[in-house]
């Protein structure tokens, strides 16, 4: 009597449950041990498969898909070091609260710890940064196996999308034969009505009456205040604006908060808070912060001494300076909306908000005038112009290091584009793949802003990119090395160029073209908006390299702060 095929039945059951739960993408790094699950994924019409050769790039591609869609992609690799290459993206998913469903194929128990090839300890590979992990053992033909498999799939998806979302790891050992045997499958039927085997309802999103009372009381006790929106703020603009109007407080919105888009928002706070007179004259009694701390070191240092209310729907402890006097675990949108209604009767004067907005307008004119006075590119002008010229509905993905800081310095508010960044762990690795994942999930024009080292870090992400059918324009600021270090104390060290700036002298246009991607240089700043618009209009994956002279760019950025300070004084 022949054995029934457990490997194929197990893989089919997992994929069927994930598809019933809303999963629509799978990112597969090729390998042998993962064959059963890889076949199940590519043979299910509800799942779009993406084959990515490099495991690190594959993981960041899956990260981008999930960032844009809010639903994890199944991320699959074979056994051995393949799963280790997922680790950087797993770290980012953990810290950035992005759902991720990792599946590492493995050798069965009898082949572990005996010197079998391509076998490492995968069950404990990612440590404590997972929302959940499980090794179910090799699939077998036992009573109740189908129910166990389906419940496992439902649980893994629910854990990845829990509060907070994050990475889940299933280590899946398979015995040979790895390809379908042609024998009958082990019975593993799903629910007749098409529903998941185990459904999960999300946590209620409405702020409690107690939370509203506490926040309203703290606001009333403070004479002045500011509202801070950092990365991961996840707040509706209408609620934020109503809360700002009810309190009379300004909103300092990081570019990557997706809150820099409404009338109450101050976008030039980096420059304003570098003006000693303005910074000292506008210290508030209270700050209400949603999301992570701001990107700006200057702004964060100014906020460090201000009593702060932290609002986080996922119960995170996002308080590096230990300035929090109150933490509120609630949906920011629900909390701010309800509190604004409560405070509306108080009749806030709005004077502080008016003063900040007047200063913001002065700073914006000074910044624009200085940047437009010179046609040579610098990071600040590139960031400002890329954000300004992005078409309506575009996705703007910005890299960490200097690119995200330049965007924070100079991006004007926009209410018709969406921003993404890997600001959980703030790394530059995997960025090209993340941006392509965003473009794939949204099917919208995507513009990625990054530096030369970031581009080189994940040039593997361009493999096969031209054939993915997505529209993504990469604007690469080529300042010949790690430009961010020019703003740090290391710039004065004798070893600066060798150890920190690390210029690579690589032709980035040639690198892109070697991967089958169209690329060109843009050497004058006024030409960049037109080049971006043309690239987006032509579609496909393209690279625009913008050479920047690092020393002169640093000098121009420093002159920005002096220009704003002088404009405020006058």
VENURJO-V726333 format. One record per residue. N is the residue number from 1. RES is the residue in one small letter. PHI is phi in whole degrees, -180 to 180 (none if undefined). OMEGA is omega as a letter, one per 40 degrees, with the letter a starting at -180 (none if undefined). NEAR is the number of other C-alpha atoms within 8 Angstrom. Layout:
n->{N & N}
res->{RES & RES}
phi->{PHI & PHI}
omega->{OMEGA & OMEGA}
near->{NEAR & NEAR}
//
This chain:
n->{1 & 2 & 3 & 4 & 5 & 6 & 7 & 8 & 9 & 10 & 11 & 12 & 13 & 14 & 15 & 16 & 17 & 18 & 19 & 20 & 21 & 22 & 23 & 24 & 25 & 26 & 27 & 28 & 29 & 30 & 31 & 32 & 33 & 34 & 35 & 36 & 37 & 38 & 39 & 40 & 41 & 42 & 43 & 44 & 45 & 46 & 47 & 48 & 49 & 50 & 51 & 52 & 53 & 54 & 55 & 56 & 57 & 58 & 59 & 60 & 61 & 62 & 63 & 64 & 65 & 66 & 67 & 68 & 69 & 70 & 71 & 72 & 73 & 74 & 75 & 76 & 77 & 78 & 79 & 80 & 81 & 82 & 83 & 84 & 85 & 86 & 87 & 88 & 89 & 90 & 91 & 92 & 93 & 94 & 95 & 96 & 97 & 98 & 99 & 100 & 101 & 102 & 103 & 104 & 105 & 106 & 107 & 108 & 109 & 110 & 111 & 112 & 113 & 114 & 115 & 116 & 117 & 118 & 119 & 120 & 121 & 122 & 123 & 124 & 125 & 126 & 127 & 128 & 129 & 130 & 131 & 132 & 133 & 134 & 135 & 136 & 137 & 138 & 139 & 140 & 141 & 142 & 143 & 144 & 145 & 146 & 147 & 148 & 149 & 150 & 151 & 152 & 153 & 154 & 155 & 156 & 157 & 158 & 159 & 160 & 161 & 162 & 163 & 164 & 165 & 166 & 167 & 168 & 169 & 170 & 171 & 172 & 173 & 174 & 175 & 176 & 177 & 178 & 179 & 180 & 181 & 182 & 183 & 184 & 185 & 186 & 187 & 188 & 189 & 190 & 191 & 192 & 193 & 194 & 195 & 196 & 197 & 198 & 199 & 200 & 201 & 202 & 203 & 204 & 205 & 206 & 207 & 208 & 209 & 210 & 211 & 212 & 213 & 214 & 215 & 216 & 217 & 218 & 219 & 220 & 221 & 222 & 223 & 224 & 225 & 226 & 227 & 228 & 229 & 230 & 231 & 232 & 233 & 234 & 235 & 236 & 237 & 238 & 239 & 240 & 241 & 242 & 243 & 244 & 245 & 246 & 247 & 248 & 249 & 250 & 251 & 252 & 253 & 254 & 255 & 256 & 257 & 258 & 259 & 260 & 261 & 262 & 263 & 264 & 265 & 266 & 267 & 268 & 269 & 270 & 271 & 272 & 273 & 274 & 275 & 276 & 277 & 278 & 279 & 280 & 281 & 282 & 283 & 284 & 285 & 286 & 287 & 288 & 289 & 290 & 291 & 292 & 293 & 294 & 295 & 296 & 297 & 298 & 299 & 300 & 301 & 302 & 303 & 304 & 305 & 306 & 307 & 308 & 309 & 310 & 311 & 312 & 313 & 314 & 315 & 316 & 317 & 318 & 319 & 320 & 321 & 322 & 323 & 324 & 325 & 326 & 327 & 328 & 329 & 330 & 331 & 332 & 333 & 334 & 335 & 336 & 337 & 338 & 339 & 340 & 341 & 342 & 343 & 344 & 345 & 346 & 347 & 348 & 349 & 350 & 351 & 352 & 353 & 354 & 355 & 356 & 357 & 358 & 359 & 360 & 361 & 362 & 363 & 364 & 365 & 366 & 367 & 368 & 369 & 370 & 371 & 372 & 373 & 374 & 375 & 376 & 377 & 378 & 379 & 380 & 381 & 382 & 383 & 384 & 385 & 386 & 387 & 388 & 389 & 390 & 391 & 392 & 393 & 394 & 395 & 396 & 397 & 398 & 399 & 400 & 401 & 402 & 403 & 404 & 405 & 406 & 407 & 408 & 409 & 410 & 411 & 412 & 413 & 414 & 415 & 416 & 417 & 418 & 419 & 420 & 421 & 422 & 423 & 424 & 425 & 426 & 427 & 428 & 429 & 430 & 431 & 432 & 433 & 434 & 435 & 436 & 437 & 438 & 439 & 440 & 441 & 442 & 443 & 444 & 445 & 446 & 447 & 448 & 449 & 450 & 451 & 452 & 453 & 454 & 455 & 456 & 457 & 458 & 459 & 460 & 461 & 462 & 463 & 464 & 465 & 466 & 467 & 468 & 469 & 470 & 471 & 472 & 473 & 474 & 475 & 476 & 477 & 478 & 479 & 480 & 481 & 482 & 483 & 484 & 485 & 486 & 487 & 488 & 489 & 490 & 491 & 492 & 493 & 494 & 495 & 496 & 497 & 498 & 499 & 500 & 501 & 502 & 503 & 504 & 505 & 506 & 507 & 508 & 509 & 510 & 511 & 512 & 513 & 514 & 515 & 516 & 517 & 518 & 519 & 520 & 521 & 522 & 523 & 524 & 525 & 526 & 527 & 528 & 529 & 530 & 531 & 532 & 533 & 534 & 535 & 536 & 537 & 538 & 539 & 540 & 541 & 542 & 543 & 544 & 545 & 546 & 547 & 548 & 549 & 550 & 551 & 552 & 553 & 554 & 555 & 556 & 557 & 558 & 559 & 560 & 561 & 562 & 563 & 564 & 565 & 566 & 567 & 568 & 569 & 570}
res->{x & x & x & x & x & x & x & x & x & x & x & x & x & x & x & x & x & x & x & x & x & x & x & x & x & x & x & x & x & x & x & x & x & x & x & x & x & x & x & x & x & x & x & x & x & x & x & x & x & x & x & x & x & x & x & x & x & x & x & x & x & x & x & x & x & x & x & x & x & x & x & x & x & x & x & x & x & x & x & x & x & x & x & x & x & x & x & x & x & x & x & x & x & x & x & x & x & x & x & x & x & x & x & x & x & x & x & x & x & x & x & x & x & x & x & x & x & x & x & x & x & x & x & x & x & x & x & x & x & x & x & x & x & x & x & x & x & x & x & x & x & x & x & x & x & x & x & x & x & x & x & x & x & x & x & x & x & x & x & x & x & x & x & x & x & x & x & x & x & x & x & x & x & x & x & x & x & x & x & x & x & x & x & x & x & x & x & x & x & x & x & x & x & x & x & x & x & x & x & x & x & x & x & x & x & x & x & x & x & x & x & x & x & x & x & x & x & x & x & x & x & x & x & x & x & x & x & x & x & x & x & x & x & x & x & x & x & x & x & x & x & x & x & x & x & x & x & x & x & x & x & x & x & x & x & x & x & x & x & x & x & x & x & x & x & x & x & x & x & x & x & x & x & x & x & x & x & x & x & x & x & x & x & x & x & x & x & x & x & x & x & x & x & x & x & x & x & x & x & x & x & x & x & x & x & x & x & x & x & x & x & x & x & x & x & x & x & x & x & x & x & x & x & x & x & x & x & x & x & x & x & x & x & x & x & x & x & x & x & x & x & x & x & x & x & x & x & x & x & x & x & x & x & x & x & x & x & x & x & x & x & x & x & x & x & x & x & x & x & x & x & x & x & x & x & x & x & x & x & x & x & x & x & x & x & x & x & x & x & x & x & x & x & x & x & x & x & x & x & x & x & x & x & x & x & x & x & x & x & x & x & x & x & x & x & x & x & x & x & x & x & x & x & x & x & x & x & x & x & x & x & x & x & x & x & x & x & x & x & x & x & x & x & x & x & x & x & x & x & x & x & x & x & x & x & x & x & x & x & x & x & x & x & x & x & x & x & x & x & x & x & x & x & x & x & x & x & x & x & x & x & x & x & x & x & x & x & x & x & x & x & x & x & x & x & x & x & x & x & x & x & x & x & x & x & x & x & x & x & x & x & x & x & x & x & x & x & x & x & x & x & x & x & x & x & x & x & x & x & x & x & x & x & x & x & x & x & x & x & x & x & x & x & x & x & x & x & x & x & x & x & x & x & x & x & x & x & x & x & x & x & x & x & x & x & x & x & x & x & x}
phi->{none & -82 & -79 & -76 & -82 & -85 & -58 & -66 & -65 & -61 & -63 & -62 & -65 & -59 & -64 & -62 & -68 & -63 & -66 & -62 & -83 & 110 & -70 & -130 & -130 & -134 & -113 & -120 & -94 & -61 & 180 & -91 & -63 & -88 & -52 & -57 & -75 & -61 & -65 & -63 & -69 & -76 & -95 & -98 & -66 & -82 & -111 & -94 & -88 & -130 & -95 & -125 & -66 & -88 & -65 & -65 & -64 & -60 & -66 & -73 & -64 & -63 & -60 & -63 & -58 & -73 & -58 & -82 & -102 & 79 & -123 & -71 & -91 & -72 & -115 & -124 & -144 & -85 & -85 & 94 & -70 & -55 & -67 & -65 & -73 & -74 & -58 & -57 & -71 & -64 & -60 & -63 & -61 & -62 & -74 & -91 & 60 & -111 & -67 & -146 & -121 & -92 & -128 & -105 & -71 & -145 & -71 & -68 & -54 & -68 & -104 & -93 & 62 & -129 & 85 & -66 & -66 & 58 & -131 & -133 & -79 & -94 & -65 & -116 & -67 & -104 & 63 & -96 & -91 & -90 & -77 & -170 & -145 & -160 & -121 & -79 & 80 & -64 & -60 & -143 & -98 & -127 & -62 & 82 & -60 & -60 & -65 & -63 & -64 & -68 & -64 & -61 & -63 & -64 & -66 & -62 & -70 & -63 & -66 & -66 & -107 & -76 & -114 & -87 & -65 & 173 & -82 & -123 & -121 & -108 & -95 & -117 & -80 & -126 & -90 & -74 & -77 & -88 & -91 & -56 & -87 & 88 & -79 & -57 & -84 & -62 & -65 & -152 & -70 & -91 & -63 & -65 & -87 & 83 & -78 & -60 & -59 & -133 & -86 & -134 & -91 & -70 & -66 & -59 & -100 & -89 & -68 & -74 & -62 & -64 & -62 & -64 & -63 & -63 & -65 & -61 & -66 & -65 & -65 & -66 & -73 & -89 & -74 & -134 & -163 & -135 & -112 & -118 & -119 & -107 & -55 & 79 & -62 & 50 & -128 & -72 & -64 & -63 & -65 & -63 & -69 & -66 & -67 & -64 & -67 & -70 & -92 & 79 & -102 & -79 & -112 & -96 & -113 & -60 & -58 & -89 & -82 & 58 & -116 & -85 & -153 & -122 & -58 & -81 & -83 & -104 & -104 & -108 & -63 & -59 & -68 & -62 & -82 & -85 & -88 & -56 & -65 & -67 & -61 & -75 & -83 & -126 & -72 & -86 & -83 & -152 & -121 & -112 & -112 & -117 & 88 & -73 & -57 & -63 & -66 & -67 & -67 & -63 & -65 & -66 & -65 & -67 & -80 & -55 & -91 & -97 & -54 & -128 & -102 & -98 & -113 & -146 & -71 & -106 & 65 & -79 & -110 & -94 & -142 & -56 & -85 & 57 & -95 & -71 & -100 & -156 & -109 & -127 & -93 & -166 & -63 & -57 & -63 & -63 & -65 & -66 & -63 & -67 & -69 & -61 & -63 & -65 & -84 & -57 & -70 & -74 & 68 & -60 & -73 & 77 & -64 & -62 & -64 & -62 & -67 & -65 & -68 & -65 & -66 & -61 & -65 & -64 & -63 & -62 & -64 & -66 & -63 & -63 & -63 & -69 & -65 & -80 & -78 & -134 & -82 & -76 & -70 & -139 & -57 & -64 & -69 & -59 & -63 & -59 & -72 & -64 & -64 & -75 & -94 & -60 & -68 & -56 & 86 & -74 & -104 & -111 & -108 & -120 & -82 & -73 & 75 & -77 & -60 & -69 & -71 & -62 & -66 & -63 & -62 & -127 & -72 & -81 & -59 & -142 & -109 & -129 & -132 & -119 & -107 & -134 & -160 & -90 & -105 & -69 & -107 & 66 & -86 & -102 & -75 & 74 & -69 & -58 & -68 & -60 & -62 & -68 & -65 & -61 & -62 & -69 & -70 & -92 & 56 & -111 & -56 & -123 & -120 & -115 & -111 & -154 & -99 & -67 & -69 & -62 & -62 & -69 & -59 & -132 & -63 & -59 & -62 & -80 & -60 & 75 & -63 & -64 & -99 & -84 & 73 & -118 & -110 & -145 & -109 & -99 & -100 & -104 & -82 & -97 & -100 & 59 & 134 & -83 & -62 & -61 & -69 & -68 & -103 & -115 & -58 & -62 & -61 & -91 & -80 & -64 & -91 & -55 & -63 & -74 & -97 & -119 & -65 & 43 & -61 & -103 & 55 & -103 & -79 & -69 & -63 & -66 & -61 & -63 & -65 & -64 & -95 & 80 & -113 & -64 & -152 & -155 & -100 & -124 & -100 & -117 & -58 & -63 & -85 & -66 & -56 & -65 & -66 & -65 & -62 & -64 & -63 & -62 & -66 & -77 & 79 & 81 & -99 & -141 & -126 & -113 & -101 & -114 & -69 & -132 & -81 & -61 & -62 & -70 & -67 & -60 & -63 & -66 & -65 & -65 & -71 & -59 & -66 & -66 & -65 & -68 & -61 & -67 & -66 & -65 & -68 & -87}
omega->{a & i & i & a & a & a & a & a & i & a & i & a & i & a & i & a & i & i & i & a & i & i & a & i & i & i & a & i & a & i & a & a & a & a & a & a & i & i & i & a & a & a & i & a & a & a & i & a & i & a & a & a & a & a & i & i & i & a & i & i & i & i & i & i & a & i & a & a & a & a & a & i & i & a & a & i & i & a & i & a & i & a & i & i & i & a & a & i & i & i & i & i & i & a & a & i & i & a & a & a & a & i & i & i & a & i & i & a & a & i & i & i & i & i & i & a & i & a & i & i & a & a & a & a & a & i & a & a & a & i & i & i & a & i & a & a & a & i & i & a & i & a & i & a & a & i & i & a & a & i & i & i & a & a & a & i & i & i & i & a & a & a & e & i & i & a & i & a & i & i & a & i & i & i & i & e & a & i & i & a & a & i & i & a & i & a & i & a & i & i & a & a & i & i & i & i & i & i & i & i & i & i & i & a & a & i & a & i & i & i & i & a & a & a & i & i & i & i & a & a & a & i & a & i & i & i & a & i & a & i & i & a & i & a & i & a & i & i & i & a & i & i & i & i & a & a & a & a & i & i & i & a & i & i & a & i & a & i & a & a & a & a & a & a & i & a & a & a & i & i & a & a & i & i & a & a & a & a & a & a & a & i & a & i & a & i & i & a & i & a & a & i & i & i & a & i & a & a & a & i & i & a & a & a & a & i & a & i & i & i & a & a & a & i & i & i & a & a & a & a & a & a & a & i & i & i & i & i & a & i & a & a & a & a & a & i & a & a & i & i & i & a & a & a & a & i & i & a & a & a & a & i & i & a & i & a & i & i & i & i & i & a & a & i & a & i & a & a & a & a & a & a & a & a & i & a & i & a & a & a & i & a & a & a & i & i & a & a & i & a & i & i & a & i & i & a & a & a & i & a & a & a & a & i & i & i & i & a & a & a & i & a & i & a & a & i & i & a & i & i & i & a & i & i & i & i & i & a & i & a & a & a & i & a & i & i & i & a & a & a & a & a & i & i & a & i & a & i & a & i & a & i & i & i & a & a & a & i & i & i & i & i & i & a & a & a & a & i & i & i & a & i & i & i & a & i & a & i & i & i & a & a & a & a & i & i & a & a & a & a & a & a & i & a & a & a & a & a & a & i & i & i & a & i & a & i & a & i & i & i & a & a & i & i & i & a & i & a & i & i & i & a & i & a & a & a & a & a & i & i & i & a & i & i & i & a & i & i & a & i & a & a & i & a & a & i & a & i & a & a & a & i & i & i & i & i & i & i & i & a & i & a & i & i & i & i & i & a & a & none}
near->{2 & 4 & 5 & 9 & 13 & 11 & 14 & 13 & 12 & 13 & 11 & 11 & 15 & 12 & 13 & 9 & 14 & 12 & 11 & 10 & 10 & 7 & 12 & 9 & 12 & 14 & 16 & 13 & 13 & 9 & 8 & 7 & 12 & 16 & 10 & 13 & 11 & 10 & 8 & 12 & 12 & 10 & 6 & 9 & 6 & 6 & 12 & 9 & 10 & 8 & 9 & 13 & 9 & 9 & 13 & 12 & 14 & 18 & 13 & 14 & 16 & 17 & 16 & 15 & 18 & 17 & 12 & 10 & 9 & 8 & 11 & 18 & 14 & 13 & 14 & 14 & 15 & 15 & 16 & 11 & 8 & 10 & 13 & 8 & 9 & 12 & 10 & 9 & 12 & 13 & 10 & 14 & 15 & 14 & 10 & 12 & 10 & 16 & 17 & 17 & 15 & 11 & 12 & 15 & 14 & 15 & 13 & 11 & 7 & 5 & 10 & 12 & 7 & 5 & 7 & 8 & 4 & 7 & 13 & 9 & 7 & 11 & 8 & 6 & 7 & 8 & 6 & 4 & 9 & 12 & 10 & 10 & 10 & 8 & 9 & 8 & 8 & 10 & 10 & 7 & 8 & 5 & 4 & 6 & 11 & 12 & 9 & 8 & 12 & 14 & 10 & 9 & 13 & 15 & 9 & 13 & 13 & 9 & 12 & 16 & 12 & 9 & 6 & 7 & 13 & 18 & 17 & 16 & 13 & 12 & 14 & 12 & 14 & 14 & 9 & 5 & 6 & 12 & 8 & 10 & 6 & 5 & 9 & 6 & 9 & 11 & 7 & 12 & 6 & 10 & 8 & 5 & 4 & 7 & 9 & 11 & 11 & 7 & 7 & 5 & 4 & 5 & 5 & 4 & 7 & 8 & 11 & 8 & 6 & 6 & 11 & 12 & 9 & 8 & 9 & 11 & 8 & 8 & 11 & 7 & 6 & 9 & 8 & 9 & 13 & 12 & 13 & 12 & 17 & 16 & 13 & 10 & 13 & 9 & 11 & 8 & 9 & 6 & 13 & 12 & 11 & 11 & 12 & 15 & 12 & 14 & 13 & 12 & 13 & 16 & 12 & 12 & 15 & 15 & 13 & 13 & 15 & 13 & 15 & 15 & 10 & 11 & 5 & 11 & 14 & 13 & 16 & 12 & 11 & 11 & 13 & 14 & 12 & 10 & 12 & 7 & 6 & 10 & 12 & 7 & 6 & 6 & 7 & 10 & 10 & 13 & 14 & 12 & 14 & 15 & 14 & 11 & 11 & 13 & 10 & 9 & 7 & 9 & 11 & 11 & 8 & 10 & 8 & 9 & 7 & 12 & 10 & 12 & 13 & 13 & 14 & 14 & 10 & 8 & 7 & 6 & 4 & 8 & 9 & 5 & 5 & 6 & 11 & 10 & 7 & 7 & 9 & 11 & 9 & 15 & 13 & 13 & 11 & 12 & 14 & 12 & 12 & 10 & 13 & 15 & 9 & 8 & 11 & 10 & 6 & 6 & 7 & 9 & 6 & 11 & 7 & 10 & 12 & 9 & 8 & 10 & 12 & 8 & 10 & 13 & 8 & 11 & 14 & 9 & 8 & 12 & 12 & 8 & 8 & 10 & 10 & 8 & 6 & 7 & 8 & 8 & 14 & 11 & 12 & 12 & 12 & 12 & 14 & 13 & 10 & 12 & 11 & 9 & 9 & 12 & 8 & 6 & 9 & 13 & 14 & 14 & 12 & 13 & 16 & 14 & 10 & 11 & 14 & 13 & 11 & 13 & 13 & 15 & 12 & 13 & 13 & 9 & 9 & 9 & 7 & 7 & 12 & 9 & 12 & 10 & 9 & 14 & 10 & 10 & 9 & 9 & 8 & 11 & 8 & 14 & 13 & 11 & 15 & 14 & 14 & 13 & 16 & 16 & 16 & 10 & 11 & 8 & 8 & 9 & 14 & 15 & 13 & 13 & 15 & 14 & 13 & 13 & 8 & 12 & 12 & 7 & 9 & 14 & 11 & 7 & 12 & 13 & 11 & 9 & 10 & 12 & 5 & 7 & 6 & 13 & 13 & 16 & 15 & 12 & 12 & 13 & 14 & 11 & 12 & 14 & 11 & 12 & 11 & 8 & 11 & 13 & 8 & 7 & 8 & 9 & 9 & 6 & 7 & 5 & 7 & 11 & 9 & 8 & 7 & 10 & 13 & 10 & 9 & 6 & 5 & 5 & 6 & 8 & 12 & 8 & 10 & 14 & 10 & 7 & 9 & 9 & 13 & 9 & 12 & 8 & 9 & 12 & 9 & 9 & 12 & 6 & 9 & 12 & 10 & 7 & 10 & 13 & 11 & 8 & 10 & 13 & 6 & 6 & 10 & 11 & 13 & 11 & 14 & 15 & 14 & 12 & 11 & 13 & 9 & 10 & 7 & 7 & 12 & 10 & 8 & 10 & 9 & 8 & 8 & 12 & 11 & 9 & 11 & 15 & 12 & 8 & 10 & 10 & 5 & 4}
//
